[in-house]
Amino acid sequence: FQMRIKFLSVIVSFLIVSIAVSSCLDSDDNYEYSSDATVHAFGIDTIHGKHYKFSIDQLNRRIFNKDSLPVGSDTIIDRILIDTFSVNGWITSGSPTDTLFNMADSVNLLPAMNKNNGGMEFTIHAADGVTTRKYTLEIRVHLQDPDSLVWKEMTPFSNTAISGNQKAVTLKSQSTEELWIYTSYTTAYKTSTAPGNTRWETVNVKLPGKAKLNSIVNFKTTNADKKETLYLVTEDNEVYRSEDGNTWQNATELNKDVKVKAVMAAFPGILTGIVEIEGINYFNISKDGVNWEAERNNNGEITLAKVPDNFPMDNIYTSDFLTTNGIMQAIAVGTPRTSGEKQTLMWFSMNGSDWEEMSSTSYDAYCPEMNNPFVMHYGGLFYCFGDKLNAIYSSITGISWQKTTKKFLLPEEFKDNTAPYSISIDENNFIWIIFGGKNTENKVWRGRLNRLGFEEQ
């Protein structure tokens, strides 16, 4: 239990002085007591069998846990032991701070939870009985399940139905990221992706007349400026690019001597293209967004990898990721070239120049065929969904897939969807799903895995 002692510091100081006087009667030695009033270590009992490390900010005299306690911990820390509280003197707490802290007693730490009332205050008394320091304890607790995917319906970009198609893509310019939705050759809508700052603006754009909206991709350089540029292909197989999202120019050198069927921004600093040369489709890459790599060797032979007949050409989505060995790879999916496929085919690449099919041979561990599938490496796993948006499939390796059954799910409102849609992920890890096109109702949804939004992971 805790014992309240009035004038504790005065009594202790008196005892110290008394001991010192008594000692002086028997010895000529002088004793000097420490003035150290700092906290050297702090810890609480386990939460669900796990110890959570606490940090001590000596400059601001704060004690806090960097890794937040799991959801529901408020029912544990309301009566818990502080098993480590290392000081050279003694500790008092309460208001006024005249209660001697007893580590043998359970403590209610709810007043310290998530900076409630500024946290809990402890006073550290040095052994000299004079020096004191006040420390504030903050217990960080997650109020949301970190592994749940939470969705919110946002303000629609327009109340007017779209007759054609649409495509959503992010574009960062001058440190500000925006979400663009292209609905025609002349009209687009944009908004900031910053949380709480969704304000749609109509933009009069100048896309080429035969632009394929579903081909628009964001190419990010690896230069210090992290420049981003949008690229698209046209129905007559030419590439156009835009640095501001509004005005588009013909990418003259990329169109030289080839027909460009598709572009992919699968890797930072690498733009992948599917180019037709002499009637055959090949993969080629551009590291500057201006020129393709050399297509032929000194003997005039084409050195590029051929595009497999079943590699997608439309609605291509890609996602890059680091393997456990620290190697950058990318995954891609798109609208199937032929109907009736048993599964959604996944394609992997290590360089953007060569792509390999990674299909599952297991009867019950594949991602079923989808029209307009979307793939992402997100929160440490691969996820794929699309078509009627009835389910999400997850994978550790990208080969064996399973339907998610809890937490990481699509909203019920998506079920059996028949409206056109496009998907983009912003720098804050929000997944944007834009519905609209072919005279359906325009809708905007945004979702994020809770733990990807926590300040401390």
C-alpha beads as a LAMMPS data file, in Angstrom:
LAMMPS data file: protein, C-alpha beads

457 atoms
456 bonds

1 atom types
1 bond types

-500.0 500.0 xlo xhi
-500.0 500.0 ylo yhi
-500.0 500.0 zlo zhi

Masses

1 110.0

Atoms # bond

1 1 1 0.000 0.000 0.000
2 1 1 1.034 3.643 -0.153
3 1 1 1.676 5.652 3.027
4 1 1 0.963 9.368 3.144
5 1 1 3.581 11.170 5.255
6 1 1 3.190 14.872 5.879
7 1 1 6.326 16.904 5.545
8 1 1 8.221 13.839 4.319
9 1 1 11.175 15.754 2.940
10 1 1 11.592 17.666 6.213
11 1 1 11.544 14.478 8.286
12 1 1 13.983 12.666 6.038
13 1 1 16.330 15.649 6.019
14 1 1 16.190 15.777 9.814
15 1 1 17.043 12.088 10.060
16 1 1 19.972 12.495 7.676
17 1 1 21.321 15.405 9.669
18 1 1 20.880 13.466 12.911
19 1 1 22.785 10.506 11.550
20 1 1 25.519 12.790 10.301
21 1 1 25.845 14.505 13.729
22 1 1 25.982 11.130 15.492
23 1 1 28.668 9.940 13.115
24 1 1 30.733 13.050 13.715
25 1 1 30.888 12.243 17.419
26 1 1 32.702 9.020 16.618
27 1 1 34.685 10.048 13.514
28 1 1 36.291 12.973 11.811
29 1 1 35.054 11.744 8.374
30 1 1 32.564 13.947 6.421
31 1 1 29.820 12.287 4.329
32 1 1 28.315 13.922 1.228
33 1 1 24.952 12.612 -0.037
34 1 1 24.109 12.430 -3.734
35 1 1 22.099 15.192 -5.380
36 1 1 21.095 12.857 -8.262
37 1 1 17.338 13.191 -8.739
38 1 1 17.008 11.537 -12.174
39 1 1 15.095 8.448 -13.293
40 1 1 17.504 5.826 -14.644
41 1 1 15.014 3.166 -15.777
42 1 1 11.260 2.612 -15.876
43 1 1 9.042 -0.310 -16.748
44 1 1 5.630 -1.825 -16.071
45 1 1 4.407 -5.392 -15.787
46 1 1 3.690 -7.365 -18.958
47 1 1 0.687 -6.646 -21.206
48 1 1 -0.664 -9.915 -22.629
49 1 1 2.689 -11.498 -21.781
50 1 1 4.792 -8.843 -23.506
51 1 1 7.108 -6.236 -21.980
52 1 1 6.892 -2.775 -23.559
53 1 1 10.038 -0.666 -23.431
54 1 1 9.862 2.840 -21.977
55 1 1 12.083 5.749 -22.982
56 1 1 13.186 8.587 -20.727
57 1 1 13.558 12.107 -22.096
58 1 1 15.858 13.624 -19.456
59 1 1 15.805 17.062 -21.063
60 1 1 12.027 17.402 -20.852
61 1 1 11.682 14.912 -17.976
62 1 1 9.202 12.688 -19.790
63 1 1 8.746 8.924 -19.476
64 1 1 6.888 7.291 -22.374
65 1 1 6.541 4.104 -24.449
66 1 1 7.419 4.448 -28.145
67 1 1 5.473 1.322 -29.109
68 1 1 1.872 1.903 -28.109
69 1 1 0.118 -0.707 -26.001
70 1 1 -2.495 -2.800 -27.862
71 1 1 -6.186 -1.999 -28.059
72 1 1 -7.951 -2.864 -24.791
73 1 1 -4.930 -2.237 -22.570
74 1 1 -6.937 0.359 -20.643
75 1 1 -8.563 -2.541 -18.777
76 1 1 -5.107 -3.753 -17.720
77 1 1 -3.242 -0.575 -16.813
78 1 1 -6.022 0.514 -14.466
79 1 1 -4.427 -1.853 -11.961
80 1 1 -0.853 -2.800 -12.776
81 1 1 2.560 -2.993 -11.140
82 1 1 5.378 -0.616 -11.990
83 1 1 8.128 -3.216 -11.756
84 1 1 11.042 -0.893 -12.588
85 1 1 11.522 2.635 -11.272
86 1 1 15.265 3.148 -10.747
87 1 1 16.322 6.246 -8.769
88 1 1 19.065 6.984 -6.236
89 1 1 16.688 8.520 -3.708
90 1 1 12.955 8.037 -3.274
91 1 1 9.747 8.835 -5.154
92 1 1 6.561 10.633 -4.215
93 1 1 3.376 11.089 -6.182
94 1 1 -0.119 12.486 -5.844
95 1 1 -1.433 15.971 -5.310
96 1 1 0.109 17.413 -3.267
97 1 1 3.195 15.283 -3.931
98 1 1 3.573 13.989 -0.433
99 1 1 2.659 10.336 -0.942
100 1 1 5.553 7.925 -0.767
101 1 1 5.488 5.647 -3.805
102 1 1 5.484 1.924 -2.960
103 1 1 6.414 -0.398 -5.873
104 1 1 4.764 -3.347 -4.129
105 1 1 1.340 -1.839 -4.773
106 1 1 -0.674 -1.927 -8.005
107 1 1 -1.148 1.479 -9.615
108 1 1 -3.931 2.963 -11.729
109 1 1 -2.144 4.374 -14.786
110 1 1 -5.266 5.488 -16.646
111 1 1 -4.560 9.168 -15.803
112 1 1 -1.348 8.799 -17.866
113 1 1 -3.061 7.189 -20.863
114 1 1 -2.575 9.082 -24.139
115 1 1 -1.629 12.325 -22.336
116 1 1 -4.923 12.471 -20.440
117 1 1 -4.763 15.518 -18.185
118 1 1 -1.146 15.975 -19.212
119 1 1 -0.025 12.593 -17.860
120 1 1 0.891 11.466 -14.334
121 1 1 3.481 13.372 -12.356
122 1 1 6.113 11.864 -10.074
123 1 1 8.634 13.730 -7.928
124 1 1 12.108 12.254 -7.586
125 1 1 13.941 13.130 -4.363
126 1 1 17.728 12.911 -4.264
127 1 1 19.494 11.276 -1.335
128 1 1 20.627 14.673 -0.084
129 1 1 17.017 15.396 0.862
130 1 1 17.115 18.726 -0.944
131 1 1 17.270 18.201 -4.719
132 1 1 14.049 17.205 -6.503
133 1 1 12.894 16.744 -10.091
134 1 1 9.410 16.229 -11.476
135 1 1 8.823 13.660 -14.249
136 1 1 5.672 13.159 -16.309
137 1 1 4.589 9.641 -17.273
138 1 1 2.692 9.125 -20.559
139 1 1 1.253 5.707 -21.417
140 1 1 0.481 5.424 -25.139
141 1 1 -2.365 3.029 -25.962
142 1 1 -3.834 2.224 -29.358
143 1 1 -7.529 3.045 -29.508
144 1 1 -7.925 1.244 -32.850
145 1 1 -7.142 -2.297 -33.919
146 1 1 -3.833 -1.870 -35.787
147 1 1 -4.589 -4.710 -38.212
148 1 1 -8.016 -3.470 -39.341
149 1 1 -8.605 -1.799 -42.700
150 1 1 -10.943 1.134 -42.041
151 1 1 -12.939 2.775 -44.849
152 1 1 -14.702 6.117 -45.138
153 1 1 -16.926 7.473 -47.892
154 1 1 -15.651 10.861 -49.036
155 1 1 -17.241 13.777 -50.872
156 1 1 -17.767 12.835 -54.562
157 1 1 -15.612 14.680 -57.068
158 1 1 -18.666 15.626 -59.138
159 1 1 -22.437 15.303 -58.966
160 1 1 -22.615 14.932 -62.744
161 1 1 -22.390 11.401 -64.131
162 1 1 -19.551 10.561 -66.517
163 1 1 -20.427 9.060 -69.880
164 1 1 -17.010 7.508 -70.561
165 1 1 -14.223 6.147 -68.351
166 1 1 -12.101 7.670 -65.579
167 1 1 -8.675 7.132 -64.036
168 1 1 -7.306 8.177 -60.638
169 1 1 -3.611 8.850 -60.064
170 1 1 -1.550 10.762 -57.499
171 1 1 0.900 13.508 -58.488
172 1 1 3.273 15.332 -56.173
173 1 1 4.422 18.810 -57.103
174 1 1 6.419 21.221 -54.923
175 1 1 6.075 18.919 -51.884
176 1 1 2.258 18.854 -52.191
177 1 1 0.574 15.627 -53.248
178 1 1 -2.729 15.691 -55.087
179 1 1 -5.142 13.063 -56.302
180 1 1 -6.176 13.587 -59.932
181 1 1 -9.230 12.014 -61.556
182 1 1 -9.284 12.228 -65.354
183 1 1 -12.754 11.861 -66.850
184 1 1 -12.206 13.046 -70.450
185 1 1 -9.613 14.635 -72.726
186 1 1 -10.610 18.062 -71.404
187 1 1 -11.804 17.572 -67.812
188 1 1 -10.181 16.397 -64.600
189 1 1 -10.766 16.840 -60.874
190 1 1 -8.113 17.149 -58.200
191 1 1 -7.802 17.435 -54.439
192 1 1 -5.076 17.378 -51.819
193 1 1 -4.432 13.935 -50.343
194 1 1 -3.654 15.430 -46.927
195 1 1 -6.071 14.098 -44.278
196 1 1 -8.896 16.527 -43.598
197 1 1 -8.175 18.583 -46.710
198 1 1 -10.418 17.050 -49.370
199 1 1 -11.622 19.936 -51.549
200 1 1 -12.316 18.989 -55.156
201 1 1 -11.362 21.399 -57.903
202 1 1 -12.360 21.117 -61.548
203 1 1 -9.423 21.402 -63.960
204 1 1 -9.569 22.090 -67.703
205 1 1 -6.900 19.742 -69.039
206 1 1 -5.373 19.270 -72.470
207 1 1 -4.965 15.555 -73.124
208 1 1 -4.339 14.256 -76.627
209 1 1 -7.557 13.371 -78.440
210 1 1 -6.899 9.639 -78.527
211 1 1 -5.559 9.299 -74.977
212 1 1 -6.263 6.012 -73.175
213 1 1 -7.223 7.224 -69.702
214 1 1 -6.647 3.833 -68.101
215 1 1 -2.987 3.961 -69.190
216 1 1 -1.996 6.989 -67.039
217 1 1 0.872 6.232 -64.635
218 1 1 3.077 8.241 -62.278
219 1 1 6.819 7.962 -62.999
220 1 1 8.988 8.902 -60.009
221 1 1 12.670 9.681 -60.434
222 1 1 15.315 8.593 -57.960
223 1 1 17.015 11.981 -58.116
224 1 1 17.308 14.193 -55.050
225 1 1 14.359 16.277 -56.239
226 1 1 12.080 13.157 -56.322
227 1 1 10.395 14.590 -59.403
228 1 1 7.126 13.012 -60.537
229 1 1 5.778 12.976 -64.097
230 1 1 2.600 11.481 -65.533
231 1 1 2.707 9.353 -68.700
232 1 1 -0.014 7.903 -70.924
233 1 1 -0.332 6.154 -74.266
234 1 1 -2.773 6.890 -77.059
235 1 1 -4.864 4.619 -79.229
236 1 1 -2.416 5.223 -82.069
237 1 1 0.472 3.982 -79.856
238 1 1 2.262 7.174 -78.857
239 1 1 3.468 8.325 -75.432
240 1 1 2.599 11.681 -73.866
241 1 1 3.811 13.132 -70.575
242 1 1 2.844 15.897 -68.157
243 1 1 4.676 17.463 -65.240
244 1 1 1.724 19.445 -63.888
245 1 1 -1.155 17.077 -64.691
246 1 1 -2.742 19.713 -66.895
247 1 1 -0.701 20.230 -70.069
248 1 1 0.557 17.168 -71.961
249 1 1 3.365 16.981 -74.529
250 1 1 4.371 14.311 -76.992
251 1 1 7.337 12.307 -75.648
252 1 1 9.046 12.505 -79.019
253 1 1 12.106 10.334 -78.353
254 1 1 10.083 7.552 -76.733
255 1 1 7.943 7.334 -79.870
256 1 1 10.883 7.224 -82.266
257 1 1 10.954 4.093 -84.425
258 1 1 8.517 2.167 -82.177
259 1 1 4.833 1.836 -81.404
260 1 1 4.209 2.094 -77.653
261 1 1 1.395 -0.207 -76.520
262 1 1 1.552 0.418 -72.750
263 1 1 3.626 2.036 -69.999
264 1 1 4.238 0.945 -66.404
265 1 1 5.864 2.842 -63.548
266 1 1 6.755 -0.296 -61.637
267 1 1 10.047 0.850 -60.098
268 1 1 11.232 4.270 -58.866
269 1 1 13.501 5.622 -61.574
270 1 1 12.410 3.073 -64.197
271 1 1 9.628 3.589 -66.727
272 1 1 8.714 0.310 -68.406
273 1 1 7.163 0.291 -71.839
274 1 1 5.679 -2.347 -74.088
275 1 1 6.934 -1.387 -77.518
276 1 1 6.189 -2.931 -80.898
277 1 1 9.148 -3.384 -83.225
278 1 1 8.685 -5.076 -86.585
279 1 1 5.297 -6.438 -85.491
280 1 1 6.567 -8.000 -82.229
281 1 1 5.988 -6.667 -78.691
282 1 1 8.996 -6.203 -76.419
283 1 1 9.656 -4.820 -72.937
284 1 1 11.918 -1.778 -72.793
285 1 1 12.806 0.672 -70.043
286 1 1 13.681 4.339 -69.693
287 1 1 15.671 5.586 -66.699
288 1 1 15.189 9.258 -67.484
289 1 1 11.675 9.218 -68.908
290 1 1 13.046 10.639 -72.167
291 1 1 14.861 7.819 -74.011
292 1 1 14.432 4.062 -74.188
293 1 1 17.441 1.853 -73.554
294 1 1 19.298 0.593 -76.651
295 1 1 17.091 -1.805 -78.558
296 1 1 19.750 -3.539 -80.638
297 1 1 23.335 -4.714 -80.231
298 1 1 26.203 -3.817 -82.562
299 1 1 25.088 -6.511 -84.989
300 1 1 21.638 -4.950 -85.277
301 1 1 19.963 -7.752 -83.346
302 1 1 17.087 -6.856 -81.006
303 1 1 18.198 -7.541 -77.415
304 1 1 14.912 -6.838 -75.640
305 1 1 12.745 -9.446 -73.885
306 1 1 9.582 -10.421 -75.766
307 1 1 6.229 -9.740 -74.130
308 1 1 4.332 -12.984 -73.393
309 1 1 1.047 -13.331 -75.272
310 1 1 -0.955 -13.305 -72.023
311 1 1 0.705 -10.257 -70.456
312 1 1 -1.965 -7.556 -69.807
313 1 1 -2.106 -4.443 -71.976
314 1 1 -4.903 -2.483 -70.269
315 1 1 -5.665 -1.287 -66.723
316 1 1 -2.176 -2.285 -65.589
317 1 1 -1.486 -1.802 -61.889
318 1 1 1.971 -2.277 -60.387
319 1 1 3.511 -2.194 -56.921
320 1 1 7.163 -2.289 -55.915
321 1 1 8.550 -3.847 -52.740
322 1 1 11.778 -4.908 -51.021
323 1 1 12.434 -8.609 -50.542
324 1 1 13.822 -9.994 -47.273
325 1 1 17.245 -9.802 -48.944
326 1 1 16.828 -6.092 -49.611
327 1 1 16.293 -6.547 -53.366
328 1 1 13.773 -4.289 -55.107
329 1 1 11.122 -6.153 -57.091
330 1 1 7.761 -5.299 -58.621
331 1 1 4.455 -7.064 -59.177
332 1 1 1.930 -6.301 -61.919
333 1 1 -1.618 -7.271 -62.894
334 1 1 -4.086 -6.022 -65.477
335 1 1 -7.171 -6.843 -67.475
336 1 1 -6.768 -10.433 -68.793
337 1 1 -5.985 -10.697 -72.509
338 1 1 -8.348 -13.662 -72.813
339 1 1 -11.481 -14.523 -70.849
340 1 1 -12.105 -17.730 -68.946
341 1 1 -8.806 -17.774 -67.052
342 1 1 -8.943 -19.762 -63.833
343 1 1 -6.883 -17.290 -61.862
344 1 1 -5.602 -13.734 -61.919
345 1 1 -2.084 -13.939 -63.275
346 1 1 0.630 -12.163 -61.291
347 1 1 3.769 -10.936 -63.008
348 1 1 7.060 -10.240 -61.226
349 1 1 10.168 -8.338 -62.272
350 1 1 13.512 -7.421 -60.725
351 1 1 14.493 -4.773 -63.265
352 1 1 11.456 -3.709 -65.304
353 1 1 12.969 -5.270 -68.438
354 1 1 11.966 -8.886 -67.822
355 1 1 8.646 -10.073 -66.403
356 1 1 7.822 -13.599 -65.287
357 1 1 4.424 -15.135 -64.656
358 1 1 3.988 -16.379 -61.077
359 1 1 0.821 -18.473 -61.142
360 1 1 -0.244 -20.831 -58.364
361 1 1 -0.414 -24.554 -59.063
362 1 1 -2.466 -25.176 -55.924
363 1 1 -6.165 -25.776 -56.558
364 1 1 -7.324 -23.924 -53.449
365 1 1 -4.603 -21.273 -53.054
366 1 1 -4.919 -18.958 -56.034
367 1 1 -6.438 -15.558 -56.712
368 1 1 -9.462 -16.092 -58.981
369 1 1 -9.817 -14.334 -62.306
370 1 1 -10.934 -10.716 -62.017
371 1 1 -11.803 -8.058 -64.523
372 1 1 -9.697 -4.971 -63.799
373 1 1 -7.734 -6.428 -60.837
374 1 1 -5.686 -4.213 -58.533
375 1 1 -2.562 -5.423 -56.720
376 1 1 -0.483 -3.822 -53.978
377 1 1 2.277 -4.658 -51.542
378 1 1 0.852 -3.062 -48.430
379 1 1 1.650 -3.418 -44.740
380 1 1 4.084 -6.261 -45.453
381 1 1 1.731 -8.447 -47.535
382 1 1 0.427 -8.669 -51.094
383 1 1 -3.246 -7.916 -51.650
384 1 1 -5.367 -8.245 -54.774
385 1 1 -8.998 -7.304 -55.400
386 1 1 -11.202 -6.149 -58.252
387 1 1 -14.111 -7.104 -60.499
388 1 1 -17.305 -7.003 -58.367
389 1 1 -15.252 -6.048 -55.292
390 1 1 -16.687 -8.901 -53.239
391 1 1 -13.413 -9.953 -51.586
392 1 1 -9.739 -9.231 -50.985
393 1 1 -7.096 -11.914 -51.478
394 1 1 -3.806 -11.837 -49.578
395 1 1 -0.446 -13.507 -50.034
396 1 1 2.911 -13.617 -48.277
397 1 1 4.921 -14.444 -51.399
398 1 1 2.619 -13.350 -54.222
399 1 1 2.183 -16.949 -55.378
400 1 1 -0.170 -18.648 -52.926
401 1 1 -3.309 -16.598 -52.214
402 1 1 -6.080 -16.786 -49.646
403 1 1 -9.319 -14.833 -49.229
404 1 1 -9.196 -12.523 -46.195
405 1 1 -11.993 -13.270 -43.738
406 1 1 -11.568 -10.617 -41.036
407 1 1 -10.164 -7.150 -40.360
408 1 1 -8.695 -6.511 -43.849
409 1 1 -11.954 -6.298 -45.789
410 1 1 -13.837 -4.201 -48.332
411 1 1 -16.964 -2.301 -47.239
412 1 1 -20.299 -4.061 -47.628
413 1 1 -21.331 -1.168 -49.869
414 1 1 -18.891 -2.424 -52.534
415 1 1 -20.428 -5.863 -52.823
416 1 1 -21.523 -6.877 -56.327
417 1 1 -20.266 -3.592 -57.769
418 1 1 -20.957 -3.030 -61.457
419 1 1 -19.681 0.561 -61.789
420 1 1 -16.314 1.360 -63.381
421 1 1 -13.601 2.149 -60.833
422 1 1 -9.948 3.102 -60.546
423 1 1 -7.621 2.872 -57.552
424 1 1 -4.617 4.794 -56.255
425 1 1 -2.558 4.832 -53.036
426 1 1 -1.219 8.121 -51.661
427 1 1 1.885 8.952 -49.629
428 1 1 -0.098 8.665 -46.370
429 1 1 -0.952 5.016 -47.165
430 1 1 -4.583 5.807 -47.940
431 1 1 -6.198 3.602 -50.596
432 1 1 -8.513 5.672 -52.812
433 1 1 -11.221 3.889 -54.807
434 1 1 -12.993 6.089 -57.330
435 1 1 -16.322 4.932 -58.734
436 1 1 -17.839 6.553 -61.814
437 1 1 -18.158 6.238 -65.564
438 1 1 -20.637 4.892 -68.108
439 1 1 -23.333 7.077 -66.514
440 1 1 -23.069 5.499 -63.049
441 1 1 -23.077 7.465 -59.788
442 1 1 -19.759 9.077 -58.829
443 1 1 -18.452 7.950 -55.445
444 1 1 -15.143 8.267 -53.602
445 1 1 -13.992 5.953 -50.813
446 1 1 -10.766 6.077 -48.829
447 1 1 -9.321 3.342 -46.626
448 1 1 -6.195 2.693 -44.609
449 1 1 -4.721 -0.031 -42.421
450 1 1 -4.853 1.479 -38.931
451 1 1 -1.241 0.803 -37.988
452 1 1 0.051 2.559 -41.089
453 1 1 -1.491 5.732 -39.722
454 1 1 -0.031 5.491 -36.224
455 1 1 2.708 8.003 -35.425
456 1 1 4.762 5.332 -33.691
457 1 1 4.864 1.883 -35.219

Bonds

1 1 1 2
2 1 2 3
3 1 3 4
4 1 4 5
5 1 5 6
6 1 6 7
7 1 7 8
8 1 8 9
9 1 9 10
10 1 10 11
11 1 11 12
12 1 12 13
13 1 13 14
14 1 14 15
15 1 15 16
16 1 16 17
17 1 17 18
18 1 18 19
19 1 19 20
20 1 20 21
21 1 21 22
22 1 22 23
23 1 23 24
24 1 24 25
25 1 25 26
26 1 26 27
27 1 27 28
28 1 28 29
29 1 29 30
30 1 30 31
31 1 31 32
32 1 32 33
33 1 33 34
34 1 34 35
35 1 35 36
36 1 36 37
37 1 37 38
38 1 38 39
39 1 39 40
40 1 40 41
41 1 41 42
42 1 42 43
43 1 43 44
44 1 44 45
45 1 45 46
46 1 46 47
47 1 47 48
48 1 48 49
49 1 49 50
50 1 50 51
51 1 51 52
52 1 52 53
53 1 53 54
54 1 54 55
55 1 55 56
56 1 56 57
57 1 57 58
58 1 58 59
59 1 59 60
60 1 60 61
61 1 61 62
62 1 62 63
63 1 63 64
64 1 64 65
65 1 65 66
66 1 66 67
67 1 67 68
68 1 68 69
69 1 69 70
70 1 70 71
71 1 71 72
72 1 72 73
73 1 73 74
74 1 74 75
75 1 75 76
76 1 76 77
77 1 77 78
78 1 78 79
79 1 79 80
80 1 80 81
81 1 81 82
82 1 82 83
83 1 83 84
84 1 84 85
85 1 85 86
86 1 86 87
87 1 87 88
88 1 88 89
89 1 89 90
90 1 90 91
91 1 91 92
92 1 92 93
93 1 93 94
94 1 94 95
95 1 95 96
96 1 96 97
97 1 97 98
98 1 98 99
99 1 99 100
100 1 100 101
101 1 101 102
102 1 102 103
103 1 103 104
104 1 104 105
105 1 105 106
106 1 106 107
107 1 107 108
108 1 108 109
109 1 109 110
110 1 110 111
111 1 111 112
112 1 112 113
113 1 113 114
114 1 114 115
115 1 115 116
116 1 116 117
117 1 117 118
118 1 118 119
119 1 119 120
120 1 120 121
121 1 121 122
122 1 122 123
123 1 123 124
124 1 124 125
125 1 125 126
126 1 126 127
127 1 127 128
128 1 128 129
129 1 129 130
130 1 130 131
131 1 131 132
132 1 132 133
133 1 133 134
134 1 134 135
135 1 135 136
136 1 136 137
137 1 137 138
138 1 138 139
139 1 139 140
140 1 140 141
141 1 141 142
142 1 142 143
143 1 143 144
144 1 144 145
145 1 145 146
146 1 146 147
147 1 147 148
148 1 148 149
149 1 149 150
150 1 150 151
151 1 151 152
152 1 152 153
153 1 153 154
154 1 154 155
155 1 155 156
156 1 156 157
157 1 157 158
158 1 158 159
159 1 159 160
160 1 160 161
161 1 161 162
162 1 162 163
163 1 163 164
164 1 164 165
165 1 165 166
166 1 166 167
167 1 167 168
168 1 168 169
169 1 169 170
170 1 170 171
171 1 171 172
172 1 172 173
173 1 173 174
174 1 174 175
175 1 175 176
176 1 176 177
177 1 177 178
178 1 178 179
179 1 179 180
180 1 180 181
181 1 181 182
182 1 182 183
183 1 183 184
184 1 184 185
185 1 185 186
186 1 186 187
187 1 187 188
188 1 188 189
189 1 189 190
190 1 190 191
191 1 191 192
192 1 192 193
193 1 193 194
194 1 194 195
195 1 195 196
196 1 196 197
197 1 197 198
198 1 198 199
199 1 199 200
200 1 200 201
201 1 201 202
202 1 202 203
203 1 203 204
204 1 204 205
205 1 205 206
206 1 206 207
207 1 207 208
208 1 208 209
209 1 209 210
210 1 210 211
211 1 211 212
212 1 212 213
213 1 213 214
214 1 214 215
215 1 215 216
216 1 216 217
217 1 217 218
218 1 218 219
219 1 219 220
220 1 220 221
221 1 221 222
222 1 222 223
223 1 223 224
224 1 224 225
225 1 225 226
226 1 226 227
227 1 227 228
228 1 228 229
229 1 229 230
230 1 230 231
231 1 231 232
232 1 232 233
233 1 233 234
234 1 234 235
235 1 235 236
236 1 236 237
237 1 237 238
238 1 238 239
239 1 239 240
240 1 240 241
241 1 241 242
242 1 242 243
243 1 243 244
244 1 244 245
245 1 245 246
246 1 246 247
247 1 247 248
248 1 248 249
249 1 249 250
250 1 250 251
251 1 251 252
252 1 252 253
253 1 253 254
254 1 254 255
255 1 255 256
256 1 256 257
257 1 257 258
258 1 258 259
259 1 259 260
260 1 260 261
261 1 261 262
262 1 262 263
263 1 263 264
264 1 264 265
265 1 265 266
266 1 266 267
267 1 267 268
268 1 268 269
269 1 269 270
270 1 270 271
271 1 271 272
272 1 272 273
273 1 273 274
274 1 274 275
275 1 275 276
276 1 276 277
277 1 277 278
278 1 278 279
279 1 279 280
280 1 280 281
281 1 281 282
282 1 282 283
283 1 283 284
284 1 284 285
285 1 285 286
286 1 286 287
287 1 287 288
288 1 288 289
289 1 289 290
290 1 290 291
291 1 291 292
292 1 292 293
293 1 293 294
294 1 294 295
295 1 295 296
296 1 296 297
297 1 297 298
298 1 298 299
299 1 299 300
300 1 300 301
301 1 301 302
302 1 302 303
303 1 303 304
304 1 304 305
305 1 305 306
306 1 306 307
307 1 307 308
308 1 308 309
309 1 309 310
310 1 310 311
311 1 311 312
312 1 312 313
313 1 313 314
314 1 314 315
315 1 315 316
316 1 316 317
317 1 317 318
318 1 318 319
319 1 319 320
320 1 320 321
321 1 321 322
322 1 322 323
323 1 323 324
324 1 324 325
325 1 325 326
326 1 326 327
327 1 327 328
328 1 328 329
329 1 329 330
330 1 330 331
331 1 331 332
332 1 332 333
333 1 333 334
334 1 334 335
335 1 335 336
336 1 336 337
337 1 337 338
338 1 338 339
339 1 339 340
340 1 340 341
341 1 341 342
342 1 342 343
343 1 343 344
344 1 344 345
345 1 345 346
346 1 346 347
347 1 347 348
348 1 348 349
349 1 349 350
350 1 350 351
351 1 351 352
352 1 352 353
353 1 353 354
354 1 354 355
355 1 355 356
356 1 356 357
357 1 357 358
358 1 358 359
359 1 359 360
360 1 360 361
361 1 361 362
362 1 362 363
363 1 363 364
364 1 364 365
365 1 365 366
366 1 366 367
367 1 367 368
368 1 368 369
369 1 369 370
370 1 370 371
371 1 371 372
372 1 372 373
373 1 373 374
374 1 374 375
375 1 375 376
376 1 376 377
377 1 377 378
378 1 378 379
379 1 379 380
380 1 380 381
381 1 381 382
382 1 382 383
383 1 383 384
384 1 384 385
385 1 385 386
386 1 386 387
387 1 387 388
388 1 388 389
389 1 389 390
390 1 390 391
391 1 391 392
392 1 392 393
393 1 393 394
394 1 394 395
395 1 395 396
396 1 396 397
397 1 397 398
398 1 398 399
399 1 399 400
400 1 400 401
401 1 401 402
402 1 402 403
403 1 403 404
404 1 404 405
405 1 405 406
406 1 406 407
407 1 407 408
408 1 408 409
409 1 409 410
410 1 410 411
411 1 411 412
412 1 412 413
413 1 413 414
414 1 414 415
415 1 415 416
416 1 416 417
417 1 417 418
418 1 418 419
419 1 419 420
420 1 420 421
421 1 421 422
422 1 422 423
423 1 423 424
424 1 424 425
425 1 425 426
426 1 426 427
427 1 427 428
428 1 428 429
429 1 429 430
430 1 430 431
431 1 431 432
432 1 432 433
433 1 433 434
434 1 434 435
435 1 435 436
436 1 436 437
437 1 437 438
438 1 438 439
439 1 439 440
440 1 440 441
441 1 441 442
442 1 442 443
443 1 443 444
444 1 444 445
445 1 445 446
446 1 446 447
447 1 447 448
448 1 448 449
449 1 449 450
450 1 450 451
451 1 451 452
452 1 452 453
453 1 453 454
454 1 454 455
455 1 455 456
456 1 456 457
